[in-house]
Amino acid sequence: MRFGFVTIVLLIGACQETQVPVGPTPGRPRFDGAAALELVRTQVAFGPRVPGTEGHQLQLDWMVARLRELSPEVAVDTFSHVTASGDSLRLFNVTARFRPEATRRILLLAHWDTRPRSDQAAEIERQSIPVPGANDGASGTAVLLELAGLFAGAAPPMGVDLLFVDGEDYGPGVEDMFLGAQRYASRLDDLPTRPVYGLLLDMVGDAEPNFLVEEYSAQAASVVVQKVWRAAERLGYQDYFPNRVGDRIVDDHMPLIDAGLPTANLIDFVYGPGNRYWHTPEDTPDRLSAATLEMVGEVVTELIYSGG
């Protein structure tokens, strides 16, 4: 959901940290965008990942099995939700923890479910079709899954929790959205170690990327924003990560911010010409780019291996 547009300049150089890395971090693992795009295709091939459907269960089983091969600690949190229309949903948050013994931890999250209806489709007869969710769901999940492989091969310098949240996109209204993030936020104080900050990846695969700073993130998680956009600049991606604040977007980062965990939203909300692919049957893997997924993965990898 979007609210307006502003063109405030974000002063990344204003961060108060005393030590700022210069140039890419030596020795960090390389992120494979082609492999991430293949993970997107795998997810979409399961069919819509709407809670309660076969595709949802297939993805859950596949995702958990893959993560258990890579992470020393994987947990599935099962919970339920009754929607405003009376639908009973069984939902699953999946967490994979790397370096679980580390006391300084960073949270990376994405949603893995897809929307039941293509409510933004231009043709009324197509609005009942479930969204394939290549970009809106599968792209962020694919980046996290590919990062899991990197972390398994080269331990990050701090603890990293990968969180795959469910029930982000059920809707149609916000009262039935962001359910997994709300669940995680409500249990923050029960975690063995609370993360110091979070980074949300949502809609990160568009073939024409433009990652403006999301406005809520700029207001409530400015230090996280500075870290991410500095990492992009060190890698030479500043043209795709312009130093400007854009749309105000209600997303999975909001429950975490409300719970006191500063969390930034890395999102390219304009998906296709005039945002024509968002929440439509056109959200398919052919609209995505391995180069964009690689760029995002490289930025997050740089963020983590530079010390977060």
N, C-alpha and C positions, 0 to 999 in steps of 0.2 A: 504494500500500500504506500502511495507516495503523497506528499503534501508540499506543493510549491517548489520553487527553485531559487537559490541564492548564489551569488558569485563572490563570497567572502574569500579573501586570500588567506591561506593558512601559512603561518610563519614557522616552517619546520625548524629553522635555525634557532628558534626561541627555546627549544628544549633545554632544561637546566642540567642535564647529565654532563659530567665533566669529561668523559672519555667517549669519543665517537669514532667508530671504525672508519677508515679511509680505504675505499676500494673493496672489491669482493673478498670474502673471507677465504684464505688459502686452505686447501684440503677439504672443503666441504663436498659432500656427494652431489652428483648431478641428477637433476630431475628429468624424467623421460616423459615428454608431452604426448608422444605417440602411444606409449603404454597407458597413460591416463585416458586418452580418447578411447582406447579399446575397452577400458573399464566402464566408460560411459555406455558404449554399445552393448556390453554385457548386461548392464542394468536395464536398459530400455528393452532388450530382448526378453526379459522376464515378463513384460507387459506392465500395465499401470501398477504402481506400488501403493495403491490406496489401501488403508487399513481394512483388514477383513477379506482381501482378495488373494487369489493364488499367487499373483506376482509379488505381493507384499511378503508372503511367507517364503517364497523362493529366494527373494533378495536377502531376507533376514538370515536364512540358513547359510547361504553362500557367503555373506559378509562375515558372519561370526566364525565360520570355518576358516576363512582366509586370515582373519585377524588372529585366531588362535595359533596359526602357524608362525606368526611374526612377533607377537607380543607376549611378554611373560605374564601378563595379567589382563584378562578380558572379562567384563561383567555385563550381563544383560538385565536391565531393570524393566520388569513388566508392570504395567499399570493400566487403568481403565478410565474412560471418560464418556459421559453421556452428553450428546450434543443438544443444542437448543431445539432441534427438530425431533429429538428422542432416539437418535441412533446411538447404540452402545458400541464403543470402540475399544479394542484391546491393542495396546500400544507398547512399543519396545524401544527404549534407549539403550544404545550399545556404547560401552567405553573400553578403550584399549589404552593401557598405561605403559609408558616406556620409562625405564629407570624409576620404578615405583619406590625405591628407597630414598630418592632425592627429596630434600625438603623445599627446594625452590622449584615450582612447577608452573607451566604455561598450558592453557587450555586452547585447543583448536577444535572447532565444531562446524558441522554442516548438517542439513536435514536430508533424510534419505527417502521420505515418503513423497507422493505426488498428489496433485489435486484431482478430485473426483470428476469435476466438470470443467470444460473449456469455456469459462464464463466470458472471456474476452474475444471469442471468435466472432468475426463479422457476421457470419451466417447463423441465424437463430437455430436452424436444424443441426448445426454442428456443436452447439453449446453443451449438449448432453454427453459429448465424447470425453472420456478421461484424458487428461493431459499426459503425453508421453514422458515429459519431464527430463529431457536430455540435459538442458541447461539448468532448469529450475528443480534442483534436487540431485541429479546424477553427477553434474560437473563438480560441485564441491565435495561430494562423497568420493568421487574418483581421485581427486587431488589428495584427500586424506588417506585413502587406501594406498596410493602410490608412496606417500610419505612414510607410511607404516613400514614399507619395504626398505626405505632408506634408513630409518631409525633402527631396524633390526640388524642391518649390516654395519652401521656406523653410529654408535650410541651418541645421542645428543648431549650437549654439555650441561643440560639441566633436565629435570623431569618434564615429560610432555604427556598430556592426556588428550587422546583423540576421542571426541564425543560425536556420535551419530544420533541425532535427535529425530524422533518420530512425531507425527501429528502436527507438523508445521503448517501444512497447506490444506487441511481438510475443509474448513470454512462452511458456508460461504462468508460468514462474518468473523470478525476478529475474536469473538467469544469462543470460537471453535478452531482457533489457529494458535501456533506457537506452544502447543501442548507439551511437547517434550522438553523444550527450554524452560517452561514454567515448572515442570516436574523437577528438573535438575536444579533450578534456582532454589526451590523449596527445600532441597536436601544438601545445600552447600555446607551448612554447619556440621553435617554428619560425615563429611569426607575425611579420610585419614589426614590429608594435607590439602588445604585450600589453594587453588591456583592464585598467582599474583595478578594475572590478567587473562583475558580471552580474546580470540580472534575468530570471527565468523566468516566462513566462505559460502557465498550464495550467488548463483548465476555468474560463474567465473569462466565460462568457456566461449563466449561470443566471438565470432570470427573478426569482428571489428571492435576491439576492446577500448574502453575508455573508463578508467577507474577513478572517478571523482571521489572526494572524501564525503562520506555520508554525514549529514548534519548532526544527528544525535550522537554519533561517534565523536565528532569534533568537539561537542560540548561536554560529553561525559567520559570520554576515554582519549583525551588529546595526546597523552604520552604514548599510548598504544599506536595511535595514528602516526605520530612522529617516527616511531620505530619502524613501522611498515613502509611508509613512504620514503624514509631514508634508505632502507634496504633496496627499494626499487631504484632509487637514484644511483646507488653504488653500482648497480648492475646495468645502468644505462637505459632504464625503462621509463625515464621521467616523462617522455611524450605520451605514454599510455597511463601513467599515474600523475596527472596534472595536479599541481599544488593549489587546488581550489576546492571549496566546499560546495557540494551540489544538493541533490534532493534529500529531504527528510523522509526516511523510510522506516516504517514500523516492521520489525523483523525479530528473529530469534535472539538478537543481542539485547533487546529491551528488558525481558525478565531478569537477565543476568545483571544489567546495569541497575535495575531497581533493587536487586538483592545485594548491591554493594560491590559487585565484581566489574571493574572497568573492562568493557568489551567493545571492540571496534568491528564494524561490518565492512568487509571487503566485497563489494558488489558492483556490477555493471548493470544497472537497472534498465537501460535502454537496449532492448534486445531485438535487433533487426530494424529496418526502416520504420520509423514511427512507433517503435515498440510492438510491431505487428505479430511477433512470435510468442510473446509472453501470455501464459494461460490460454494457449490455443493448441489445436492438434499439430501445429507447425513446429512445436518445440521438439525437434528431432535431431539425431546426431549429425546429420549433414549440415546443420546450421552452425556447428561448433568447429573450433580450430585446435589442432594439436599444438600449434605455436602459442596460442593464448593460454592453454592449460599449462604448457611448459613455463611460460613467463610467470604465471601465478605461482606455480610450484617452486620455481627458482627463487622468487621473492620470499616465500615462506621458509624455504630452506636456508636462505641467507639470513633471515631473521633469527632462526633457531640456532644455527651453527656460529653466528657471530656473538652468541651469548644471550640472545633474547632481550 
